Amino acid sequence: MKTTTIRHAKTNLIALLATVRHGETILITDHHAPVARLEPVGHATMKDSDHLIALEREGLLRRARKPLTKAWLKVARPRTKDGASIVKALLADREEAR
């Protein structure tokens, strides 16, 4: 799969589309982080499981090793020592950062 930046994609869209027409997939990145993928229309008809396998092969997805259980719902929520509101503390912290 080819990779390109947003800026390069904007200036070379016609050439990139020609590449896609020949079956190539192009990953568009913003500061090295993937944000979009140009791929032939035929790929859009893939089954969800096929799409997940393709993402896994590309290193963009890692499947869970164990099935999700409801045990995580029983985990106690964090509490402050003095009983203060965690939400208020978070909002105050955000205000200070401005």
Backbone bond lengths (Angstrom), bond angles and torsions (degrees), N, CA, C in turn:
res aa  C-N    CA-C-N  psi(-1)  N-CA   C-N-CA  omega(-1)  CA-C   N-CA-C  phi
1 M - - - 1.449 - - 1.523 108.17 -
2 K 1.308 115.30 133.24 1.462 120.74 176.99 1.512 109.97 -82.77
3 T 1.332 116.34 152.11 1.455 122.61 179.27 1.523 109.11 -124.86
4 T 1.334 115.89 142.18 1.456 120.46 177.22 1.529 109.18 -146.77
5 T 1.316 115.55 163.45 1.463 120.69 178.86 1.525 109.73 -90.53
6 I 1.314 115.91 165.79 1.464 120.67 178.12 1.528 110.31 -60.40
7 R 1.308 116.47 -44.96 1.469 120.67 -178.78 1.524 111.00 -59.53
8 H 1.332 116.49 -46.37 1.461 120.67 179.63 1.532 110.32 -64.53
9 A 1.326 117.00 -38.92 1.460 120.86 179.76 1.533 111.06 -64.01
10 K 1.348 116.18 -39.24 1.462 119.71 -179.92 1.527 111.46 -64.79
11 T 1.314 116.99 -40.23 1.462 119.69 -175.95 1.522 113.08 -84.66
12 N 1.318 118.26 -18.15 1.464 121.42 -175.97 1.526 112.72 -125.60
13 L 1.321 117.23 32.53 1.456 120.83 -175.09 1.530 112.75 -59.16
14 I 1.320 117.94 -42.52 1.467 120.70 -178.18 1.526 110.55 -60.79
15 A 1.319 116.99 -44.96 1.465 120.45 179.70 1.528 111.24 -66.67
16 L 1.323 116.77 -38.14 1.461 119.90 178.79 1.526 110.96 -66.02
17 L 1.333 117.10 -40.03 1.458 120.64 177.46 1.529 111.76 -64.27
18 A 1.316 116.87 -36.19 1.467 120.29 175.84 1.528 110.32 -62.83
19 T 1.325 116.64 -39.25 1.464 121.38 177.44 1.522 110.47 -64.60
20 V 1.326 116.33 -41.74 1.466 121.39 179.94 1.527 110.27 -65.74
21 R 1.334 117.05 -37.70 1.467 120.42 178.48 1.525 112.07 -59.77
22 H 1.330 116.39 -27.24 1.471 120.96 179.25 1.524 112.18 -87.81
23 G 1.339 117.41 11.08 1.455 120.66 174.16 1.516 115.93 98.60
24 E 1.308 117.91 -2.39 1.466 121.65 -178.47 1.530 110.58 -81.76
25 T 1.324 116.96 147.10 1.456 122.31 174.45 1.524 108.08 -106.09
26 I 1.330 117.13 139.56 1.463 121.74 -178.59 1.523 109.01 -123.80
27 L 1.320 115.67 126.33 1.462 122.43 178.05 1.525 108.13 -94.53
28 I 1.336 117.04 127.07 1.470 121.49 179.51 1.525 107.91 -102.52
29 T 1.334 115.73 129.35 1.463 120.85 -176.59 1.520 111.45 -118.49
30 D 1.329 113.99 156.86 1.465 121.91 173.69 1.520 106.39 -128.36
31 H 1.310 116.90 111.32 1.468 122.13 -175.93 1.529 110.61 54.06
32 H 1.336 116.04 47.29 1.473 125.53 176.74 1.527 113.71 70.72
33 A 1.319 119.47 5.32 1.473 122.13 177.68 1.524 108.27 -104.08
34 P 1.331 118.72 128.55 1.460 120.78 -179.90 1.529 111.69 -64.81
35 V 1.339 116.62 133.20 1.460 120.72 179.66 1.524 112.62 -124.23
36 A 1.327 117.86 -23.74 1.463 120.27 -178.34 1.524 109.14 -158.71
37 R 1.335 113.58 164.00 1.455 118.70 178.02 1.528 108.50 -138.41
38 L 1.327 115.81 128.50 1.464 121.38 173.46 1.521 106.51 -96.07
39 E 1.326 116.10 123.99 1.458 119.11 179.24 1.512 109.37 -144.63
40 P 1.320 116.71 158.14 1.461 119.46 179.82 1.527 110.88 -58.95
41 V 1.317 116.87 149.70 1.459 122.26 -176.80 1.523 111.25 -58.87
42 G 1.293 119.64 -33.73 1.459 122.63 179.44 1.519 112.50 -56.47
43 H 1.324 118.14 -27.63 1.458 121.86 178.80 1.519 111.46 -69.29
44 A 1.320 117.48 -24.55 1.465 120.68 -177.45 1.526 112.00 -68.77
45 T 1.324 116.97 -17.63 1.457 119.81 -179.01 1.530 112.24 -90.91
46 M 1.324 117.59 4.94 1.458 120.92 178.21 1.516 111.01 -62.51
47 K 1.308 116.32 148.96 1.457 121.02 173.44 1.524 108.36 -69.01
48 D 1.330 116.90 156.50 1.458 120.44 179.36 1.519 111.50 -57.43
49 S 1.334 117.43 -42.18 1.463 120.10 -178.37 1.525 110.78 -65.04
50 D 1.346 117.69 -38.11 1.461 120.79 177.23 1.518 110.69 -65.12
51 H 1.326 115.57 -38.55 1.464 120.14 -180.00 1.535 110.17 -66.00
52 L 1.335 117.05 -41.41 1.464 120.57 177.82 1.519 111.24 -63.52
53 I 1.312 117.01 -40.37 1.467 120.91 178.34 1.523 109.96 -62.53
54 A 1.335 116.55 -42.43 1.467 120.15 179.34 1.530 110.91 -63.53
55 L 1.328 117.56 -43.09 1.465 120.92 178.15 1.522 111.13 -63.90
56 E 1.313 116.09 -38.02 1.470 120.58 179.14 1.531 110.26 -65.18
57 R 1.309 116.92 -42.96 1.476 121.13 179.02 1.526 111.69 -63.36
58 E 1.334 116.01 -33.91 1.463 120.42 -179.38 1.527 112.27 -79.32
59 G 1.331 117.06 -6.56 1.451 120.54 -179.91 1.513 113.57 81.61
60 L 1.330 117.96 13.64 1.459 121.56 -179.15 1.526 112.46 -94.73
61 L 1.337 116.72 -4.92 1.449 121.10 -176.77 1.523 109.01 -146.47
62 R 1.303 116.21 141.44 1.462 120.90 173.30 1.512 107.75 -128.27
63 R 1.322 116.58 121.92 1.464 120.60 -177.78 1.517 110.81 -76.09
64 A 1.316 115.64 154.95 1.460 121.69 178.06 1.526 109.39 -67.60
65 R 1.318 115.97 146.06 1.463 120.07 178.78 1.521 111.70 -83.75
66 K 1.326 116.90 -28.99 1.456 121.78 -179.58 1.520 108.54 -122.67
67 P 1.323 117.37 151.34 1.465 118.57 175.77 1.527 110.75 -68.67
68 L 1.311 116.14 149.22 1.458 122.01 179.62 1.526 109.66 -71.02
69 T 1.306 116.19 131.85 1.459 120.71 177.60 1.520 108.59 -115.03
70 K 1.312 116.70 169.84 1.459 120.38 179.25 1.526 111.58 -87.08
71 A 1.329 117.49 6.94 1.462 120.55 179.36 1.528 111.44 -62.25
72 W 1.319 117.23 -30.68 1.464 119.93 -178.84 1.523 111.43 -65.56
73 L 1.332 117.59 -20.59 1.465 120.55 177.78 1.528 111.93 -70.74
74 K 1.329 116.72 -24.18 1.459 121.16 -176.12 1.524 113.23 -88.19
75 V 1.316 117.56 -1.62 1.458 121.32 179.91 1.524 108.78 -69.37
76 A 1.322 116.40 132.24 1.470 121.03 -179.00 1.527 110.29 -67.27
77 R 1.314 115.97 138.75 1.459 120.60 177.57 1.516 109.58 -72.22
78 P 1.332 117.34 146.94 1.460 119.49 178.58 1.530 110.85 -65.73
79 R 1.298 116.50 142.18 1.466 122.88 179.20 1.525 109.03 -122.42
80 T 1.313 115.58 150.66 1.457 119.49 174.52 1.523 108.63 -85.44
81 K 1.330 115.68 157.22 1.467 120.20 -177.77 1.526 112.08 -66.36
82 D 1.331 116.16 -36.96 1.460 119.13 -175.90 1.536 112.80 -97.31
83 G 1.336 117.33 5.95 1.451 120.88 178.53 1.519 114.14 78.94
84 A 1.329 117.31 11.82 1.463 120.91 180.00 1.531 110.08 -69.45
85 S 1.311 115.46 160.23 1.457 121.05 -179.78 1.527 110.13 -76.51
86 I 1.321 115.83 126.25 1.464 120.32 177.65 1.519 110.09 -66.95
87 V 1.320 116.89 -36.12 1.465 120.99 179.62 1.524 110.23 -64.30
88 K 1.330 117.63 -44.25 1.465 120.61 178.49 1.529 110.83 -62.74
89 A 1.329 116.62 -39.59 1.469 120.25 178.36 1.525 110.55 -64.38
90 L 1.323 117.50 -40.70 1.457 121.67 178.41 1.526 111.03 -64.13
91 L 1.327 116.56 -45.92 1.464 120.21 179.36 1.520 111.75 -63.63
92 A 1.337 117.27 -38.98 1.466 121.01 177.61 1.531 110.23 -64.54
93 D 1.336 116.52 -40.24 1.459 121.53 179.28 1.526 110.59 -63.63
94 R 1.315 117.13 -40.93 1.471 121.44 178.49 1.522 110.49 -65.74
95 E 1.316 117.31 -39.73 1.459 121.95 179.28 1.529 110.74 -62.67
96 E 1.335 117.13 -41.58 1.457 121.73 178.93 1.523 111.78 -64.17
97 A 1.322 117.14 -33.75 1.462 121.58 -177.11 1.524 111.83 -71.11
98 R 1.314 117.77 -18.81 1.473 120.76 -178.81 1.442 109.05 -76.35
